[in-house]
Amino acid sequence: QELPELPASRRERFVREYGITPKDSEVFTVKKELGDYFEKTITELAEWLVASNAIESKSKLIKLSANYLITELQKLLSESNGKISNLLITPEDFAELIILIHQGQISSSAAQAILAEMFATGEDPHQILLDKNLGQVSDVEEIKKSAEEVIAANPKPVEDYKKGKIESIKFLVGQLMKATKGKANPQVGEEILKELLH
C-alpha cells in the first residue's frame, strides 16, 4: 500500500480507469505531474457530472481533458519554460473550461484564447469569457441576420449551391464565421444557411 505506483501499472490503470488511449496514458506516466493534474481535473469533472445529472458525458469530458492537457496546456508550458507545479490554473478552473467547451458555449479558438489568459493570470474561465466577450452565439435570430447578409454579399457561391454544388455551403459557413468574428455556432449557422437557401 505504501509503495509508489510503478510506471507500468500506472499506464495500465489510466487506460482501464479513464478509457484514454495508451499513447495518452504514456504521456501522463512519463510526465507524472501532468498525469496527477489530469486526475485532479477528472475528480472535479466527476462532481459536476453527478450534480448536473450528465453521467453519460463522462467519457467525452475525459477525452477532451486529456486532449487539452496534452496539446494546448503542454504547448503553453513549453513556450514559457513553465512547470506544472507553478501552474496558476487550478484543476477546478481547468475542469470548468472543459465544461464550457463541452456545452458548446465557446468555440475551439475561444477556448485556446481563454486557456492562454488563464495560464497567464490564473483567472476563472467564466470571468475571462465575460470580460473578453468570447461566448459562442447560438441565438438563431442573431445568426440569421448575419446569414442573410452573407447570402446577399456572395451571389456566386449561393448560385453554385442552388445548382447542386453542396460544398459551396462550407464557403458560406466560413464567411458567416468571419462576419460574426468566429462567434456563431458553426452547426447552427450551416442549418440556418441551408434553410435560407432552400
C-alpha positions as CSV (number, residue, x, y, z in Angstrom):
1,Q,0.0,0.0,0.0
2,E,2.8,2.4,0.9
3,L,4.8,1.8,-2.3
4,P,4.7,4.4,-5.1
5,E,2.8,3.3,-8.1
6,L,5.0,1.7,-10.7
7,P,5.0,3.2,-14.3
8,A,3.7,0.0,-15.9
9,S,0.8,-0.3,-13.5
10,R,0.0,3.4,-13.8
11,R,0.0,3.2,-17.6
12,E,-2.4,0.3,-17.4
13,R,-4.6,1.9,-14.8
14,F,-5.0,5.1,-16.8
15,V,-6.2,3.2,-19.8
16,R,-8.5,1.0,-17.7
17,E,-9.9,3.6,-15.4
18,Y,-10.3,6.6,-17.8
19,G,-10.6,4.9,-21.2
20,I,-7.9,7.0,-22.7
21,T,-5.5,5.8,-25.4
22,P,-2.3,4.0,-24.5
23,K,-0.5,6.9,-26.1
24,D,-2.1,9.5,-23.8
25,S,-1.6,7.2,-20.9
26,E,2.1,7.1,-21.7
27,V,2.4,10.9,-21.6
28,F,0.6,11.0,-18.2
29,T,3.0,8.3,-16.9
30,V,6.2,9.9,-18.2
31,K,5.1,13.3,-17.1
32,K,3.9,12.3,-13.7
33,E,2.8,15.8,-12.6
34,L,0.7,16.3,-15.7
35,G,-0.9,12.9,-15.0
36,D,-1.6,13.9,-11.4
37,Y,-3.2,17.2,-12.6
38,F,-5.3,15.2,-15.1
39,E,-6.6,13.0,-12.3
40,K,-7.5,16.0,-10.1
41,T,-9.3,17.6,-13.1
42,I,-11.3,14.4,-13.6
43,T,-12.3,14.4,-9.9
44,E,-13.6,17.9,-10.4
45,L,-15.5,16.9,-13.5
46,A,-17.0,13.9,-11.8
47,E,-18.6,16.2,-9.2
48,W,-20.1,18.3,-12.0
49,L,-21.4,15.2,-13.8
50,V,-23.2,14.0,-10.7
51,A,-24.5,17.4,-9.8
52,S,-25.8,18.1,-13.3
53,N,-27.0,14.5,-13.9
54,A,-24.9,14.1,-17.0
55,I,-23.0,10.9,-16.3
56,E,-23.4,9.8,-20.0
57,S,-21.0,12.6,-21.0
58,K,-18.2,11.3,-18.8
59,S,-16.0,9.7,-21.5
60,K,-16.3,12.7,-23.8
61,L,-15.2,15.0,-21.0
62,I,-12.3,12.8,-20.0
63,K,-11.1,12.6,-23.7
64,L,-11.5,16.4,-24.0
65,S,-9.5,17.0,-20.8
66,A,-6.7,14.6,-21.9
67,N,-6.6,16.3,-25.3
68,Y,-6.4,19.9,-24.0
69,L,-3.8,19.0,-21.3
70,I,-1.5,17.1,-23.7
71,T,-1.8,19.5,-26.6
72,E,-2.8,23.0,-25.5
73,L,-1.5,23.2,-21.9
74,Q,1.8,21.5,-22.8
75,K,2.3,23.9,-25.6
76,L,1.9,26.9,-23.2
77,L,4.2,25.2,-20.7
78,S,6.9,24.6,-23.2
79,E,6.7,28.1,-24.8
80,S,7.2,29.7,-21.3
81,N,9.5,27.0,-19.9
82,G,6.9,26.7,-17.2
83,K,6.4,23.8,-14.8
84,I,3.1,22.2,-13.9
85,S,4.0,22.7,-10.2
86,N,3.9,26.5,-10.8
87,L,0.7,26.5,-12.8
88,L,-1.7,29.3,-11.9
89,I,-4.7,27.3,-13.2
90,T,-6.4,25.2,-10.6
91,P,-7.8,21.8,-11.6
92,E,-11.2,23.1,-10.7
93,D,-10.9,26.0,-13.2
94,F,-9.4,23.7,-15.9
95,A,-12.5,21.4,-15.4
96,E,-14.7,24.5,-15.8
97,L,-13.1,25.3,-19.1
98,I,-13.6,21.7,-20.3
99,I,-17.3,22.0,-19.4
100,L,-17.7,25.3,-21.3
101,I,-16.2,23.6,-24.4
102,H,-18.3,20.5,-24.0
103,Q,-21.5,22.6,-23.7
104,G,-20.7,24.4,-26.9
105,Q,-20.6,27.8,-25.1
106,I,-17.2,28.6,-26.6
107,S,-15.6,27.7,-29.9
108,S,-12.2,25.9,-30.0
109,S,-10.4,29.2,-30.9
110,A,-12.1,30.9,-28.0
111,A,-11.1,28.0,-25.7
112,Q,-7.5,28.5,-26.7
113,A,-7.7,32.2,-26.0
114,I,-9.3,31.6,-22.7
115,L,-6.7,29.0,-21.7
116,A,-3.8,31.3,-22.6
117,E,-5.4,34.0,-20.4
118,M,-5.9,31.5,-17.6
119,F,-2.3,30.4,-17.9
120,A,-1.1,34.0,-17.7
121,T,-3.3,35.3,-14.9
122,G,-4.9,32.3,-13.1
123,E,-8.3,33.8,-13.7
124,D,-11.5,31.9,-13.7
125,P,-12.6,30.9,-17.3
126,H,-16.2,32.3,-16.9
127,Q,-14.8,35.6,-15.9
128,I,-12.5,35.7,-19.0
129,L,-15.4,34.6,-21.2
130,L,-17.4,37.6,-20.0
131,D,-14.6,40.2,-19.9
132,K,-13.5,39.3,-23.4
133,N,-16.9,38.6,-24.8
134,L,-15.8,35.2,-26.2
135,G,-19.1,33.4,-25.9
136,Q,-20.4,31.4,-28.9
137,V,-23.6,32.7,-30.3
138,S,-26.4,30.1,-30.8
139,D,-29.2,32.7,-30.9
140,V,-31.0,31.8,-34.2
141,E,-32.3,35.3,-34.9
142,E,-28.9,36.9,-34.4
143,I,-27.2,34.3,-36.7
144,K,-30.0,34.5,-39.3
145,K,-29.4,38.3,-39.7
146,S,-25.7,37.7,-40.4
147,A,-26.5,34.7,-42.7
148,E,-28.9,36.9,-44.8
149,E,-26.0,39.5,-45.2
150,V,-23.6,36.7,-46.2
151,I,-26.0,35.4,-48.8
152,A,-26.6,38.9,-50.2
153,A,-22.9,39.5,-50.4
154,N,-21.9,36.2,-52.1
155,P,-24.2,35.7,-55.2
156,K,-21.9,33.3,-57.0
157,P,-21.4,30.6,-54.2
158,V,-25.2,30.9,-53.5
159,E,-25.9,30.2,-57.2
160,D,-23.5,27.3,-57.2
161,Y,-25.1,25.8,-54.1
162,K,-28.6,26.1,-55.6
163,K,-27.3,24.3,-58.7
164,G,-26.2,21.4,-56.6
165,K,-22.6,22.2,-55.6
166,I,-23.1,21.2,-52.0
167,E,-19.5,22.1,-50.9
168,S,-20.3,25.8,-51.6
169,I,-22.1,25.8,-48.2
170,K,-18.7,25.4,-46.5
171,F,-17.5,28.6,-48.1
172,L,-20.7,30.4,-46.9
173,V,-20.3,29.0,-43.4
174,G,-16.7,30.3,-43.5
175,Q,-18.0,33.8,-44.5
176,L,-20.6,33.6,-41.7
177,M,-17.9,32.8,-39.1
178,K,-15.9,35.7,-40.4
179,A,-18.9,38.0,-40.3
180,T,-19.7,37.0,-36.7
181,K,-15.9,37.1,-35.7
182,G,-16.0,33.4,-35.1
183,K,-18.8,33.6,-32.6
184,A,-21.6,31.9,-34.5
185,N,-22.1,28.2,-33.6
186,P,-21.0,26.7,-37.0
187,Q,-23.5,23.8,-36.9
188,V,-26.4,26.2,-36.2
189,G,-25.0,28.6,-38.9
190,E,-24.9,25.9,-41.5
191,E,-28.5,24.8,-40.7
192,I,-29.7,28.4,-41.0
193,L,-27.9,29.0,-44.3
194,K,-29.4,25.8,-45.7
195,E,-32.9,26.9,-44.6
196,L,-32.5,30.3,-46.2
197,L,-31.2,28.8,-49.5
198,H,-34.0,26.3,-50.0
